[in-house]
Amino acid sequence: MSHTPRNRKCAGTLAVQRKNDIKTLMLEQKSMTVSALSEHFGVTYETIRRDLEALEKEGFLRKVYGGAALNVRVQNEVGFTTLVGLFSESKQLIAQKAANFIRQNDCIYLDASTTAYHIVSEIADRNLTVMTNSLKALSKLSECPSINVVALGGTLNRLSFSFLGASTCSQLMNFHLDKAFISCSALDKTYGLSDKREESATLHKAIIESSNEVFLVVDHTKFDKVSFARFADFKKVKAVITDHPLSEEWTVFLRENNIAWY
């Protein structure tokens, strides 16, 4: 009997972790069946249904026949902590490839994307100047004594752990960068590059204008999509680094625009 409270606490912790893991899966897959979730977590259908009911009350998803679908508004509200765990292995591979283009003594920009965040680990022992508006990246860069760190300030967005706003963009006017490594919410051959938030789009536009070379580091879920705020075409993009083979249409498009892809 003395172990009952502890067991309940462990069960509660597992339930919370499972619901967080369901959130991650739903962000990746957009929809899943009860049977698939039951098999994935090794729990009963009833347990999964209770989890889905709780997540529906949070507004994260909506239940559909036989499963659940992601609430379309949720994608605009996903924070850094959740995103950094999505496709983490793919992002690490993208980061490793991106690091191959960074030379000693380069002045580079890393945006506040979780993909760019992974690049920090790949360049930790190099002599560089790194500018970023990412609070998470700044924290990690502070542990790299050979890197000169330049922080862009502004208004802190606690969801993305990034500094944004007019003052953030105005600071860029005083700097020139060799290379920028940025992501985006969506990229489309016709519409170009776009973000979910106007503040992010405005900053990305300023980064591109201040950089000699722009490397787009994006996972496969961003292609052939359009988001709210367009910030650039592909004219200044030197290379696209992604985690899945590109379609024939994209390889032709990038080749015709003299953009490398990896």
Contacts in CASP RR format, 6 or more apart in sequence:
PFRMAT RR
TARGET T0000
AUTHOR 0000-0000-0000
METHOD contacts of the structure
MODEL  1
MSHTPRNRKCAGTLAVQRKNDIKTLMLEQKSMTVSALSEHFGVTYETIRR
DLEALEKEGFLRKVYGGAALNVRVQNEVGFTTLVGLFSESKQLIAQKAAN
FIRQNDCIYLDASTTAYHIVSEIADRNLTVMTNSLKALSKLSECPSINVV
ALGGTLNRLSFSFLGASTCSQLMNFHLDKAFISCSALDKTYGLSDKREES
ATLHKAIIESSNEVFLVVDHTKFDKVSFARFADFKKVKAVITDHPLSEEW
TVFLRENNIAWY
15 51 0 8 1.000
18 41 0 8 1.000
18 43 0 8 1.000
18 51 0 8 1.000
19 51 0 8 1.000
19 54 0 8 1.000
19 55 0 8 1.000
21 41 0 8 1.000
22 32 0 8 1.000
22 37 0 8 1.000
22 41 0 8 1.000
22 51 0 8 1.000
22 52 0 8 1.000
22 55 0 8 1.000
23 55 0 8 1.000
23 60 0 8 1.000
23 82 0 8 1.000
24 82 0 8 1.000
24 85 0 8 1.000
24 86 0 8 1.000
25 32 0 8 1.000
25 37 0 8 1.000
25 40 0 8 1.000
26 32 0 8 1.000
26 60 0 8 1.000
26 61 0 8 1.000
26 68 0 8 1.000
26 70 0 8 1.000
27 70 0 8 1.000
27 74 0 8 1.000
27 75 0 8 1.000
27 78 0 8 1.000
27 82 0 8 1.000
27 83 0 8 1.000
27 86 0 8 1.000
28 86 0 8 1.000
28 87 0 8 1.000
28 221 0 8 1.000
30 69 0 8 1.000
30 70 0 8 1.000
31 64 0 8 1.000
31 67 0 8 1.000
31 68 0 8 1.000
31 69 0 8 1.000
31 70 0 8 1.000
32 67 0 8 1.000
32 68 0 8 1.000
33 66 0 8 1.000
33 67 0 8 1.000
34 45 0 8 1.000
34 48 0 8 1.000
34 49 0 8 1.000
34 52 0 8 1.000
34 66 0 8 1.000
34 67 0 8 1.000
34 68 0 8 1.000
35 45 0 8 1.000
35 66 0 8 1.000
37 48 0 8 1.000
37 51 0 8 1.000
37 52 0 8 1.000
37 67 0 8 1.000
38 44 0 8 1.000
38 45 0 8 1.000
38 47 0 8 1.000
38 48 0 8 1.000
41 47 0 8 1.000
41 48 0 8 1.000
52 61 0 8 1.000
52 63 0 8 1.000
52 67 0 8 1.000
52 68 0 8 1.000
53 63 0 8 1.000
55 61 0 8 1.000
55 68 0 8 1.000
56 62 0 8 1.000
56 63 0 8 1.000
56 68 0 8 1.000
59 71 0 8 1.000
59 74 0 8 1.000
60 70 0 8 1.000
60 71 0 8 1.000
60 74 0 8 1.000
61 68 0 8 1.000
61 69 0 8 1.000
61 70 0 8 1.000
61 71 0 8 1.000
61 74 0 8 1.000
62 68 0 8 1.000
62 69 0 8 1.000
62 71 0 8 1.000
75 196 0 8 1.000
76 196 0 8 1.000
76 197 0 8 1.000
77 159 0 8 1.000
78 159 0 8 1.000
79 159 0 8 1.000
79 160 0 8 1.000
80 112 0 8 1.000
80 114 0 8 1.000
80 136 0 8 1.000
80 159 0 8 1.000
80 160 0 8 1.000
80 161 0 8 1.000
80 162 0 8 1.000
83 114 0 8 1.000
84 114 0 8 1.000
84 117 0 8 1.000
84 136 0 8 1.000
85 114 0 8 1.000
86 114 0 8 1.000
87 219 0 8 1.000
87 221 0 8 1.000
87 243 0 8 1.000
88 118 0 8 1.000
90 219 0 8 1.000
90 220 0 8 1.000
90 243 0 8 1.000
91 114 0 8 1.000
91 115 0 8 1.000
91 118 0 8 1.000
91 219 0 8 1.000
91 243 0 8 1.000
92 118 0 8 1.000
92 121 0 8 1.000
93 243 0 8 1.000
94 115 0 8 1.000
94 118 0 8 1.000
94 217 0 8 1.000
94 219 0 8 1.000
94 241 0 8 1.000
94 242 0 8 1.000
94 243 0 8 1.000
95 115 0 8 1.000
95 116 0 8 1.000
95 118 0 8 1.000
95 119 0 8 1.000
95 121 0 8 1.000
95 122 0 8 1.000
95 217 0 8 1.000
96 122 0 8 1.000
97 241 0 8 1.000
97 262 0 8 1.000
98 119 0 8 1.000
98 122 0 8 1.000
98 181 0 8 1.000
98 215 0 8 1.000
98 217 0 8 1.000
98 241 0 8 1.000
99 119 0 8 1.000
99 122 0 8 1.000
99 123 0 8 1.000
101 179 0 8 1.000
101 215 0 8 1.000
101 239 0 8 1.000
102 108 0 8 1.000
102 119 0 8 1.000
102 123 0 8 1.000
102 126 0 8 1.000
102 128 0 8 1.000
102 179 0 8 1.000
104 126 0 8 1.000
104 127 0 8 1.000
104 128 0 8 1.000
105 127 0 8 1.000
105 128 0 8 1.000
105 129 0 8 1.000
106 128 0 8 1.000
106 129 0 8 1.000
106 178 0 8 1.000
106 179 0 8 1.000
107 128 0 8 1.000
107 129 0 8 1.000
107 131 0 8 1.000
107 175 0 8 1.000
107 176 0 8 1.000
107 177 0 8 1.000
107 178 0 8 1.000
107 179 0 8 1.000
108 128 0 8 1.000
108 129 0 8 1.000
108 130 0 8 1.000
108 131 0 8 1.000
108 177 0 8 1.000
108 178 0 8 1.000
108 179 0 8 1.000
108 180 0 8 1.000
108 181 0 8 1.000
109 130 0 8 1.000
109 131 0 8 1.000
109 132 0 8 1.000
109 177 0 8 1.000
109 179 0 8 1.000
109 180 0 8 1.000
109 181 0 8 1.000
109 182 0 8 1.000
109 207 0 8 1.000
109 210 0 8 1.000
109 211 0 8 1.000
110 116 0 8 1.000
110 117 0 8 1.000
110 119 0 8 1.000
110 120 0 8 1.000
110 130 0 8 1.000
110 131 0 8 1.000
110 132 0 8 1.000
110 134 0 8 1.000
110 137 0 8 1.000
110 181 0 8 1.000
111 132 0 8 1.000
111 133 0 8 1.000
111 134 0 8 1.000
111 180 0 8 1.000
111 181 0 8 1.000
111 182 0 8 1.000
111 183 0 8 1.000
111 203 0 8 1.000
111 204 0 8 1.000
111 207 0 8 1.000
112 132 0 8 1.000
112 133 0 8 1.000
112 134 0 8 1.000
112 135 0 8 1.000
112 136 0 8 1.000
112 137 0 8 1.000
112 160 0 8 1.000
112 161 0 8 1.000
112 162 0 8 1.000
112 200 0 8 1.000
113 182 0 8 1.000
113 183 0 8 1.000
113 217 0 8 1.000
115 183 0 8 1.000
115 217 0 8 1.000
115 218 0 8 1.000
115 219 0 8 1.000
116 132 0 8 1.000
116 134 0 8 1.000
116 137 0 8 1.000
116 181 0 8 1.000
116 182 0 8 1.000
116 183 0 8 1.000
116 217 0 8 1.000
117 134 0 8 1.000
117 136 0 8 1.000
117 137 0 8 1.000
117 140 0 8 1.000
119 181 0 8 1.000
119 217 0 8 1.000
120 130 0 8 1.000
120 137 0 8 1.000
120 140 0 8 1.000
120 141 0 8 1.000
120 144 0 8 1.000
121 140 0 8 1.000
123 130 0 8 1.000
123 144 0 8 1.000
123 147 0 8 1.000
124 143 0 8 1.000
124 144 0 8 1.000
124 147 0 8 1.000
125 144 0 8 1.000
125 146 0 8 1.000
126 146 0 8 1.000
126 147 0 8 1.000
127 146 0 8 1.000
127 147 0 8 1.000
128 146 0 8 1.000
128 147 0 8 1.000
128 148 0 8 1.000
129 147 0 8 1.000
129 148 0 8 1.000
129 149 0 8 1.000
129 150 0 8 1.000
130 137 0 8 1.000
130 141 0 8 1.000
130 147 0 8 1.000
130 148 0 8 1.000
130 149 0 8 1.000
130 150 0 8 1.000
131 149 0 8 1.000
131 150 0 8 1.000
131 151 0 8 1.000
131 152 0 8 1.000
131 175 0 8 1.000
131 177 0 8 1.000
132 138 0 8 1.000
132 141 0 8 1.000
132 149 0 8 1.000
132 150 0 8 1.000
132 151 0 8 1.000
132 152 0 8 1.000
133 151 0 8 1.000
133 152 0 8 1.000
133 153 0 8 1.000
133 154 0 8 1.000
133 162 0 8 1.000
133 163 0 8 1.000
133 164 0 8 1.000
133 168 0 8 1.000
133 203 0 8 1.000
134 161 0 8 1.000
134 162 0 8 1.000
135 156 0 8 1.000
135 161 0 8 1.000
135 162 0 8 1.000
135 163 0 8 1.000
136 161 0 8 1.000
138 149 0 8 1.000
138 151 0 8 1.000
141 147 0 8 1.000
141 149 0 8 1.000
142 149 0 8 1.000
150 175 0 8 1.000
151 163 0 8 1.000
152 163 0 8 1.000
152 168 0 8 1.000
152 171 0 8 1.000
152 172 0 8 1.000
153 163 0 8 1.000
153 167 0 8 1.000
153 168 0 8 1.000
153 171 0 8 1.000
154 163 0 8 1.000
154 164 0 8 1.000
154 165 0 8 1.000
154 167 0 8 1.000
154 168 0 8 1.000
155 163 0 8 1.000
155 164 0 8 1.000
155 165 0 8 1.000
155 167 0 8 1.000
155 168 0 8 1.000
156 162 0 8 1.000
156 163 0 8 1.000
157 163 0 8 1.000
157 164 0 8 1.000
157 199 0 8 1.000
160 200 0 8 1.000
162 200 0 8 1.000
164 197 0 8 1.000
164 199 0 8 1.000
164 200 0 8 1.000
164 203 0 8 1.000
165 199 0 8 1.000
165 202 0 8 1.000
165 203 0 8 1.000
168 203 0 8 1.000
169 202 0 8 1.000
169 203 0 8 1.000
169 206 0 8 1.000
172 203 0 8 1.000
172 206 0 8 1.000
172 207 0 8 1.000
172 209 0 8 1.000
172 210 0 8 1.000
173 206 0 8 1.000
173 210 0 8 1.000
175 210 0 8 1.000
176 210 0 8 1.000
176 211 0 8 1.000
176 212 0 8 1.000
177 207 0 8 1.000
177 210 0 8 1.000
177 211 0 8 1.000
177 212 0 8 1.000
178 211 0 8 1.000
178 212 0 8 1.000
178 213 0 8 1.000
179 211 0 8 1.000
179 212 0 8 1.000
179 213 0 8 1.000
179 214 0 8 1.000
179 215 0 8 1.000
180 207 0 8 1.000
180 208 0 8 1.000
180 210 0 8 1.000
180 211 0 8 1.000
180 213 0 8 1.000
180 214 0 8 1.000
180 215 0 8 1.000
181 215 0 8 1.000
181 217 0 8 1.000
182 204 0 8 1.000
182 207 0 8 1.000
182 208 0 8 1.000
182 214 0 8 1.000
182 215 0 8 1.000
182 216 0 8 1.000
182 217 0 8 1.000
183 216 0 8 1.000
183 217 0 8 1.000
183 218 0 8 1.000
183 222 0 8 1.000
184 193 0 8 1.000
184 194 0 8 1.000
184 195 0 8 1.000
184 204 0 8 1.000
184 216 0 8 1.000
184 218 0 8 1.000
184 222 0 8 1.000
184 227 0 8 1.000
184 231 0 8 1.000
185 194 0 8 1.000
185 195 0 8 1.000
185 196 0 8 1.000
185 200 0 8 1.000
185 222 0 8 1.000
185 225 0 8 1.000
185 227 0 8 1.000
185 228 0 8 1.000
186 193 0 8 1.000
186 194 0 8 1.000
186 195 0 8 1.000
186 222 0 8 1.000
186 225 0 8 1.000
186 226 0 8 1.000
186 227 0 8 1.000
187 193 0 8 1.000
187 194 0 8 1.000
187 216 0 8 1.000
187 218 0 8 1.000
187 222 0 8 1.000
187 223 0 8 1.000
187 224 0 8 1.000
187 225 0 8 1.000
188 194 0 8 1.000
188 224 0 8 1.000
188 225 0 8 1.000
188 226 0 8 1.000
189 224 0 8 1.000
189 249 0 8 1.000
189 250 0 8 1.000
189 253 0 8 1.000
191 226 0 8 1.000
191 230 0 8 1.000
192 230 0 8 1.000
192 232 0 8 1.000
192 233 0 8 1.000
192 234 0 8 1.000
193 204 0 8 1.000
193 216 0 8 1.000
193 230 0 8 1.000
193 231 0 8 1.000
193 232 0 8 1.000
193 233 0 8 1.000
193 234 0 8 1.000
194 201 0 8 1.000
194 226 0 8 1.000
194 227 0 8 1.000
194 228 0 8 1.000
194 229 0 8 1.000
194 230 0 8 1.000
194 231 0 8 1.000
195 201 0 8 1.000
195 204 0 8 1.000
195 227 0 8 1.000
195 228 0 8 1.000
195 229 0 8 1.000
195 231 0 8 1.000
196 227 0 8 1.000
196 228 0 8 1.000
196 229 0 8 1.000
197 228 0 8 1.000
197 229 0 8 1.000
198 228 0 8 1.000
198 229 0 8 1.000
200 229 0 8 1.000
201 228 0 8 1.000
201 229 0 8 1.000
201 230 0 8 1.000
201 231 0 8 1.000
202 229 0 8 1.000
202 231 0 8 1.000
204 231 0 8 1.000
204 232 0 8 1.000
205 231 0 8 1.000
205 232 0 8 1.000
207 214 0 8 1.000
208 214 0 8 1.000
208 231 0 8 1.000
208 232 0 8 1.000
208 236 0 8 1.000
211 236 0 8 1.000
213 238 0 8 1.000
214 236 0 8 1.000
214 237 0 8 1.000
214 238 0 8 1.000
215 237 0 8 1.000
215 238 0 8 1.000
215 239 0 8 1.000
215 240 0 8 1.000
215 241 0 8 1.000
216 237 0 8 1.000
216 239 0 8 1.000
216 240 0 8 1.000
216 241 0 8 1.000
217 241 0 8 1.000
217 242 0 8 1.000
218 240 0 8 1.000
218 241 0 8 1.000
218 242 0 8 1.000
219 242 0 8 1.000
219 243 0 8 1.000
219 244 0 8 1.000
220 242 0 8 1.000
220 243 0 8 1.000
220 244 0 8 1.000
223 242 0 8 1.000
223 246 0 8 1.000
223 247 0 8 1.000
223 250 0 8 1.000
234 254 0 8 1.000
234 257 0 8 1.000
234 259 0 8 1.000
235 257 0 8 1.000
237 257 0 8 1.000
237 259 0 8 1.000
238 259 0 8 1.000
238 260 0 8 1.000
239 259 0 8 1.000
239 260 0 8 1.000
239 261 0 8 1.000
239 262 0 8 1.000
240 246 0 8 1.000
240 254 0 8 1.000
240 259 0 8 1.000
240 260 0 8 1.000
240 261 0 8 1.000
240 262 0 8 1.000
241 261 0 8 1.000
241 262 0 8 1.000
242 261 0 8 1.000
242 262 0 8 1.000
246 254 0 8 1.000
246 261 0 8 1.000
250 261 0 8 1.000
251 261 0 8 1.000
254 260 0 8 1.000
254 261 0 8 1.000
END
